[in-house]
Amino acid sequence: QVQLVESGGGLVQPGGSLRLSCAVSGSTFSNRHMGWYRQAPGKEREVVAFIDTGGFTTYTDSVKGRFTFSRDNAKSTMYLQMNSLKPEDTAVYYCYCYYGGDYWGQGTQVTVSS
C-alpha cells in the first residue's frame, strides 16, 4: 500500500527557513505526479508546488523565488525547501502523489510567527 510520511514542520520566525520531507513507500517513485499543498485554518487547500511526469515544476505565485521543490529518487523522498518565510505561510502542509489515485501525507504544521 502506498504511504507518504512527512516531517520537518515546526515553529519559525519570519525570514527563517524550513525544509519539509516526504518519504514515499509502497510503489515506484519516479515518473509520478507529485506536489506540495497547504491549508490554513478556515481556508481552502491550495497547491504550493507541483511537478509533472516530465519533471517540470510549477509554483504558486506567492512562493515563487522563496520555495524550492526537489526530489531524491534514490531515497524515494520529496522535499520542499522554504526560505524567507512569512506569517501568511502558516498552514498545514501536505505532500501528494498520484498512483492511479490520490495519496496524501499526514500533514505537518508550519507556523511562522515572532
Order of alpha helices (4+ residues) and beta strands (2+ residues): beta-beta-beta-beta-beta-beta-beta-beta-beta-beta-beta
